[in-house]
Amino acid sequence: MPSSSSRNAFVDGNHRTDLLTVDLSSRCCKTTQSSSITPPPPPKGLLVATPVEEGEYPVVMLLHGYLLYNSFYSQLMLHVSSHGFIVIAPQLYSIAGPDTMDEIKSTAEIIDWLSDGLNHFLPPQVTPNLTKFALSGHSRGGKTAFSVALKKFGYSSDLKISALIGIDPVDGTGKAKQTPPPVLTYEPNSFDLDKVHVLVIGSGLGELARNPLFPPCAPPGVNHREFFRECQGPAWHFVAKDYGHLDMLDDDTKGLRGKSSYCLCKNGEERRPMRRFVGGIVVSFLMAYLEGDDRDLVKIKDGCHEGLPVEIQEFEVK
């Protein structure tokens, strides 16, 4: 596997990658010992970014934001995957109301499926290492990720979560206006995650409304600040200055939903810097806590990483 000695987490890594679609109609890539054994399909359709070189790689699940498509995260997924991770993004729903219980249930079911199913749909030379599993989510997907990790609502998985990542997580439209079931408690350090390592990323513009007609996409009281405040250590919190709630999505998000992603939130000048920032922070965090290499994360913490694509507005660790 390529050496990490020259790695810059904020640019693409050394691994060649591929983007796969796995759904009910997908044929498995690997044969089993018995041709009569058919691997189970995933409970929901998946987009999978994977290295293509032979090896064993940690697995990261990414949950999409409200009414977004998993394909909108393909550039971010490929960035993370190029540093030696298998990144899977389920399409949890096409249409949904305010209640997230179905997403929580589906996420737990997909995590349970990984042990029996994922390996069969990857390239033959690629093996997932599920002893190093990270759960992440953006926006409402971040709330869902925390809900599953906290095992609060009756749905959880037997697979151990080694790391938890909230990418501008949101739990509603404002304090006392949480979407059901509410995950935030408004009690500091109340999230009992059994010492799972946590990363929370926030957007500096997410708390601001784009115009008087649209509310903020990551409102105060239900956004990254409160999620981090309720985390117990070890937990990291980074906020990117001058970038918005959807600025980590692909440059070209197609269709009506894709076009609306440029109109609903207050955005930065372009998406690439924020996407590189999110990808790099995620890679640095995963390398530190899944692979035991904290060089990039320490450089970022100490303010001496030369590759930062954005200005860090706030930083906290506990």
Salt bridges, closest charged atoms under 4 A:
ASP12 OD1 - ARG276 NH1 2.74
GLU53 OE1 - HIS15 ND1 3.20
GLU103 OE2 - ARG140 NH2 2.63
GLU109 OE2 - LYS105 NZ 2.65
ASP168 OD2 - HIS245 ND1 2.72
ASP171 OD1 - LYS143 NZ 2.66
GLU207 OE2 - ARG225 NE 2.80
GLU226 OE2 - ARG229 NH2 3.02
ASP251 OD2 - ARG275 NH2 3.16
ASP252 OD2 - LYS254 NZ 2.72
GLU291 OE1 - LYS132 NZ 2.66
ASP293 OD2 - ARG7 NH1 3.26
ASP293 OD2 - ARG295 NH2 2.82
ASP296 OD2 - ARG7 NE 3.17
ASP296 OD1 - HIS305 NE2 2.96
ASP302 OD1 - LYS301 NZ 3.04
GLU311 OE2 - LYS241 NZ 3.91
GLU314 OE1 - ARG225 NH1 2.55
GLU316 OE2 - HIS237 ND1 2.86
